[in-house]
Every structure is written in C-alpha cells, then in structure tokens.
C-alpha cells in the first residue's frame, strides 16, 4: 500500500484509486500483474497495458502541491471487506 500511496503522491492525485493500484502492480518487478502478463504474453504487451493505464491516469484530477497523504477512494476502502 505504501508504494501505491507514493505513486499517487508523485502523480499529484488527491485520492488513491484502483488505477494507481493497477499501475503499481504492472510496473513493480515483483508485481502480480507484471508476472501474469509476462507469463502469458510478452514485454510489448506489458508496455502496452502500462501505457493505456497511464493515459487514463492523466485524466484523473490533480492538485499541486499534492496532499501530504492522499485519501483512499471508497472503492479501494471497500475492497478488503469483500
């Protein structure tokens, strides 16, 4: 969760969203998203997925300067309880 919050702050986001989680899972060398894609496809597919996710990230609201700690969106807060 720390890596997700750091990434969220680096992207100037006021909230940590599932999109931030997805990007971290695909960019992290040990991330489950990255491992799954590389097992089933190749690095070009992985780069394509990350590129699409980052395009979506650009459309999220940004604040400057970023908050000291971004809040977690309700979707991510509810996920562990499911």
N, CA and C atoms as a LAMMPS dump frame, in Angstrom:
ITEM: TIMESTEP
0
ITEM: NUMBER OF ATOMS
246
ITEM: BOX BOUNDS ff ff ff
-5.0000000000000000e+02 5.0000000000000000e+02
-5.0000000000000000e+02 5.0000000000000000e+02
-5.0000000000000000e+02 5.0000000000000000e+02
ITEM: ATOMS id mol type element x y z
1 1 1 N 0.832 -1.193 0
2 1 2 C 0 0 0
3 1 3 C 0.874 1.254 0
4 2 1 N 2.045 1.15 0.605
5 2 2 C 2.951 2.295 0.651
6 2 3 C 3.368 2.728 -0.754
7 3 1 N 3.695 1.751 -1.602
8 3 2 C 4.108 2.067 -2.975
9 3 3 C 2.969 2.741 -3.745
10 4 1 N 1.749 2.312 -3.478
11 4 2 C 0.592 2.897 -4.157
12 4 3 C 0.41 4.348 -3.723
13 5 1 N 0.531 4.608 -2.427
14 5 2 C 0.401 5.983 -1.922
15 5 3 C 1.522 6.874 -2.468
16 6 1 N 2.748 6.353 -2.527
17 6 2 C 3.864 7.126 -3.071
18 6 3 C 3.617 7.455 -4.537
19 7 1 N 3.141 6.481 -5.293
20 7 2 C 2.855 6.718 -6.701
21 7 3 C 1.741 7.744 -6.86
22 8 1 N 0.721 7.634 -6.025
23 8 2 C -0.391 8.578 -6.061
24 8 3 C 0.105 9.998 -5.79
25 9 1 N 0.948 10.162 -4.785
26 9 2 C 1.502 11.483 -4.481
27 9 3 C 2.371 11.995 -5.623
28 10 1 N 3.154 11.115 -6.218
29 10 2 C 4.017 11.522 -7.333
30 10 3 C 3.196 11.969 -8.538
31 11 1 N 1.996 11.406 -8.689
32 11 2 C 1.148 11.798 -9.819
33 11 3 C 0.225 12.966 -9.462
34 12 1 N 0.456 13.579 -8.291
35 12 2 C -0.289 14.754 -7.824
36 12 3 C -1.784 14.481 -7.645
37 13 1 N -2.113 13.256 -7.3
38 13 2 C -3.52 12.88 -7.14
39 13 3 C -3.994 13.141 -5.711
40 14 1 N -5.202 13.673 -5.568
41 14 2 C -5.732 13.889 -4.229
42 14 3 C -6.263 12.605 -3.585
43 15 1 N -6.476 11.563 -4.4
44 15 2 C -7.003 10.294 -3.914
45 15 3 C -6.246 9.13 -4.522
46 16 1 N -6.091 8.067 -3.729
47 16 2 C -5.538 6.816 -4.236
48 16 3 C -6.71 6.053 -4.855
49 17 1 N -6.564 5.66 -6.11
50 17 2 C -7.642 4.997 -6.839
51 17 3 C -7.226 3.6 -7.296
52 18 1 N -8.169 2.791 -7.761
53 18 2 C -7.803 1.481 -8.32
54 18 3 C -6.824 1.597 -9.492
55 19 1 N -6.868 2.704 -10.199
56 19 2 C -5.938 2.916 -11.305
57 19 3 C -4.493 2.996 -10.796
58 20 1 N -4.286 3.674 -9.684
59 20 2 C -2.947 3.735 -9.087
60 20 3 C -2.491 2.333 -8.69
61 21 1 N -3.387 1.569 -8.099
62 21 2 C -3.073 0.191 -7.72
63 21 3 C -2.657 -0.627 -8.938
64 22 1 N -3.43 -0.529 -10.008
65 22 2 C -3.145 -1.301 -11.216
66 22 3 C -1.775 -0.942 -11.791
67 23 1 N -1.462 0.324 -11.864
68 23 2 C -0.175 0.745 -12.424
69 23 3 C 0.972 0.205 -11.588
70 24 1 N 0.845 0.291 -10.272
71 24 2 C 1.899 -0.233 -9.401
72 24 3 C 2.044 -1.742 -9.586
73 25 1 N 0.937 -2.469 -9.689
74 25 2 C 1.011 -3.921 -9.862
75 25 3 C 1.675 -4.322 -11.178
76 26 1 N 1.503 -3.506 -12.215
77 26 2 C 2.123 -3.82 -13.502
78 26 3 C 3.546 -3.291 -13.618
79 27 1 N 3.883 -2.214 -12.923
80 27 2 C 5.233 -1.657 -13.024
81 27 3 C 6.221 -2.301 -12.056
82 28 1 N 5.751 -2.753 -10.919
83 28 2 C 6.62 -3.366 -9.917
84 28 3 C 7.208 -4.66 -10.472
85 29 1 N 8.539 -4.812 -10.447
86 29 2 C 9.155 -6.041 -10.967
87 29 3 C 8.618 -7.315 -10.302
88 30 1 N 8.176 -7.206 -9.065
89 30 2 C 7.618 -8.35 -8.35
90 30 3 C 6.091 -8.322 -8.338
91 31 1 N 5.49 -7.362 -9.022
92 31 2 C 4.041 -7.196 -9.021
93 31 3 C 3.333 -8.359 -9.709
94 32 1 N 2.193 -8.721 -9.165
95 32 2 C 1.444 -9.862 -9.701
96 32 3 C 0.934 -9.587 -11.115
97 33 1 N 0.583 -8.348 -11.404
98 33 2 C 0.119 -8.005 -12.751
99 33 3 C 1.215 -8.207 -13.777
100 34 1 N 2.404 -7.725 -13.455
101 34 2 C 3.558 -7.859 -14.347
102 34 3 C 3.881 -9.337 -14.576
103 35 1 N 3.936 -10.097 -13.498
104 35 2 C 4.275 -11.52 -13.61
105 35 3 C 3.256 -12.27 -14.458
106 36 1 N 1.982 -11.964 -14.259
107 36 2 C 0.932 -12.653 -15.022
108 36 3 C 1.035 -12.345 -16.515
109 37 1 N 1.247 -11.067 -16.849
110 37 2 C 1.338 -10.69 -18.263
111 37 3 C 2.569 -11.323 -18.907
112 38 1 N 3.698 -11.28 -18.222
113 38 2 C 4.915 -11.835 -18.803
114 38 3 C 4.845 -13.357 -18.945
115 39 1 N 4.064 -13.988 -18.091
116 39 2 C 3.9 -15.436 -18.198
117 39 3 C 3.007 -15.798 -19.389
118 40 1 N 2.01 -14.967 -19.656
119 40 2 C 1.033 -15.265 -20.716
120 40 3 C 1.343 -14.574 -22.041
121 41 1 N 2.105 -13.489 -21.999
122 41 2 C 2.354 -12.716 -23.223
123 41 3 C 3.835 -12.318 -23.267
124 42 1 N 4.095 -11.058 -23.597
125 42 2 C 5.477 -10.607 -23.706
126 42 3 C 5.624 -9.171 -23.19
127 43 1 N 6.84 -8.657 -23.264
128 43 2 C 7.11 -7.307 -22.746
129 43 3 C 6.375 -6.23 -23.528
130 44 1 N 6.154 -6.444 -24.815
131 44 2 C 5.41 -5.448 -25.598
132 44 3 C 3.979 -5.319 -25.077
133 45 1 N 3.38 -6.43 -24.735
134 45 2 C 2.025 -6.403 -24.176
135 45 3 C 2.022 -5.678 -22.845
136 46 1 N 3.016 -5.951 -22.009
137 46 2 C 3.128 -5.284 -20.71
138 46 3 C 3.266 -3.776 -20.899
139 47 1 N 4.132 -3.355 -21.801
140 47 2 C 4.306 -1.921 -22.067
141 47 3 C 3.014 -1.288 -22.563
142 48 1 N 2.287 -2.012 -23.387
143 48 2 C 1.011 -1.506 -23.906
144 48 3 C -0.001 -1.321 -22.774
145 49 1 N -0.08 -2.281 -21.883
146 49 2 C -1.003 -2.178 -20.746
147 49 3 C -0.648 -0.972 -19.886
148 50 1 N 0.618 -0.819 -19.57
149 50 2 C 1.057 0.304 -18.737
150 50 3 C 0.782 1.633 -19.433
151 51 1 N 1.009 1.694 -20.737
152 51 2 C 0.749 2.918 -21.498
153 51 3 C -0.727 3.303 -21.435
154 52 1 N -1.619 2.329 -21.61
155 52 2 C -3.057 2.592 -21.565
156 52 3 C -3.468 3.062 -20.166
157 53 1 N -2.947 2.41 -19.138
158 53 2 C -3.281 2.81 -17.771
159 53 3 C -2.815 4.232 -17.485
160 54 1 N -1.622 4.575 -17.951
161 54 2 C -1.101 5.927 -17.705
162 54 3 C -1.879 6.983 -18.488
163 55 1 N -2.403 6.62 -19.656
164 55 2 C -3.262 7.553 -20.389
165 55 3 C -4.519 7.858 -19.586
166 56 1 N -5.07 6.835 -18.952
167 56 2 C -6.249 7.029 -18.096
168 56 3 C -5.897 7.87 -16.878
169 57 1 N -4.7 7.673 -16.344
170 57 2 C -4.248 8.4 -15.161
171 57 3 C -4.201 9.901 -15.414
172 58 1 N -3.816 10.287 -16.605
173 58 2 C -3.725 11.703 -16.961
174 58 3 C -5.084 12.39 -16.848
175 59 1 N -6.146 11.629 -17.027
176 59 2 C -7.499 12.197 -16.991
177 59 3 C -8.045 12.372 -15.574
178 60 1 N -7.359 11.806 -14.585
179 60 2 C -7.815 11.969 -13.202
180 60 3 C -7.495 13.371 -12.699
181 61 1 N -8.247 13.854 -11.717
182 61 2 C -7.957 15.178 -11.15
183 61 3 C -6.573 15.201 -10.494
184 62 1 N -5.916 16.345 -10.598
185 62 2 C -4.6 16.535 -9.995
186 62 3 C -4.624 17.784 -9.13
187 63 1 N -3.795 17.82 -8.11
188 63 2 C -3.643 19.004 -7.273
189 63 3 C -2.159 19.298 -7.111
190 64 1 N -1.841 20.565 -7.054
191 64 2 C -0.454 20.961 -6.865
192 64 3 C -0.398 22.035 -5.8
193 65 1 N 0.353 21.863 -4.772
194 65 2 C 1.16 20.685 -4.437
195 65 3 C 0.272 19.534 -3.984
196 66 1 N 0.794 18.295 -4.081
197 66 2 C -0.003 17.147 -3.665
198 66 3 C -0.234 17.169 -2.157
199 67 1 N -1.307 16.554 -1.7
200 67 2 C -1.545 16.5 -0.258
201 67 3 C -0.454 15.671 0.424
202 68 1 N -0.24 15.927 1.709
203 68 2 C 0.759 15.144 2.445
204 68 3 C 0.434 13.659 2.375
205 69 1 N -0.842 13.357 2.491
206 69 2 C -1.281 11.975 2.365
207 69 3 C -2.6 11.959 1.616
208 70 1 N -2.588 11.315 0.467
209 70 2 C -3.804 11.23 -0.34
210 70 3 C -4.805 10.316 0.349
211 71 1 N -6.069 10.667 0.25
212 71 2 C -7.106 9.81 0.818
213 71 3 C -7.318 8.61 -0.109
214 72 1 N -7.919 7.582 0.432
215 72 2 C -8.202 6.381 -0.353
216 72 3 C -9.646 6.443 -0.831
217 73 1 N -9.861 6.216 -2.113
218 73 2 C -11.229 6.272 -2.649
219 73 3 C -12.072 5.16 -2.033
220 74 1 N -13.362 5.349 -2.041
221 74 2 C -14.273 4.401 -1.394
222 74 3 C -14.204 3.006 -2.009
223 75 1 N -13.902 2.923 -3.288
224 75 2 C -13.801 1.619 -3.951
225 75 3 C -12.683 0.784 -3.349
226 76 1 N -11.531 1.416 -3.109
227 76 2 C -10.417 0.681 -2.511
228 76 3 C -10.646 0.414 -1.04
229 77 1 N -11.317 1.311 -0.35
230 77 2 C -11.59 1.088 1.068
231 77 3 C -12.501 -0.124 1.261
232 78 1 N -13.44 -0.31 0.358
233 78 2 C -14.39 -1.416 0.481
234 78 3 C -13.804 -2.742 0.03
235 79 1 N -12.774 -2.742 -0.772
236 79 2 C -12.222 -3.966 -1.346
237 79 3 C -11.789 -4.995 -0.303
238 80 1 N -11.048 -4.643 0.746
239 80 2 C -10.623 -5.678 1.709
240 80 3 C -11.788 -6.34 2.431
241 81 1 N -12.908 -5.661 2.562
242 81 2 C -14.033 -6.235 3.299
243 81 3 C -14.878 -7.173 2.449
244 82 1 N -14.597 -7.242 1.158
245 82 2 C -15.386 -8.123 0.276
246 82 3 C -14.879 -9.516 0.29
